[in-house]
Structures are given as C-alpha cells and as structure tokens.
Amino acid sequence: LEFFANKLNKGYTHINLLYAREDNRELLLDSDHNFIREQLELTYETILKLKPVAIFFFSDYCKNLIFGADRWVNPNSESNGSYILNGTNFPVFFTNDITSMTAIEQIELIRNVEKTI
C-alpha cells in the first residue's frame, strides 16, 4: 500500500469499516444491526476528520455495507470510474486489493485516481 501511495505522491491511512473482530463475517453481520450501524457511523465520522484525497474499498463485503442510495455511496454519484462519499467531495473507488493487482491494473487505477484528485 505504501508503494502504491508513493506512486501517487501521497501518504496513506488504513482503517477498517467495522471495529469488531470476527473471523466469521456472516456471524458478525447477523448480529444486532444497531451495533453494525453504530460502528459504521463512527468510521464515517473518522473519515470526515481525516479528509482523504481518495478512499479505496477492497472487497465486495465492504461494498455491500456502504453502497446504495440510502448509504455512504450513492450509485448515482459515479463519474470517471469512481463515486463520491455522501456529504463530501471525496472520490471513492471499489477495487480489488491493491496488493493482489497486476502492475497493469495498478497503473490503470493510478490513472483513474489522478483524474479525480
């Protein structure tokens, strides 16, 4: 991740959407929905304070939690391969894990990021 961020001449910060640790994601997601909602709200507030240049989500699991008209990222906000975090101008990218991307995929992602920042 540091190598990728350096290609953009930016630093990076990594945070998890949920603070609870559970190997079984289904068990976690089947827990009290207020518990999940409160953790997501805390993470959203943290993101606002960090004021990121761009936000990357590396899994469908994350996307399922935050992508939707009534969630963090409205599907209608798509532009040039990214979305906008609701209430901000922060570009959001849903992508494969950068550490498992080919060099060509990383270059393509970098180009998309450079268009938005």
Summary of the structure (lengths in Angstrom):
residues: 117
radius of gyration: 14.6
end to end distance: 17.9
largest distance: 41.3
contacts: 279
relative contact order: 0.15
helix: 48%
strand: 12%
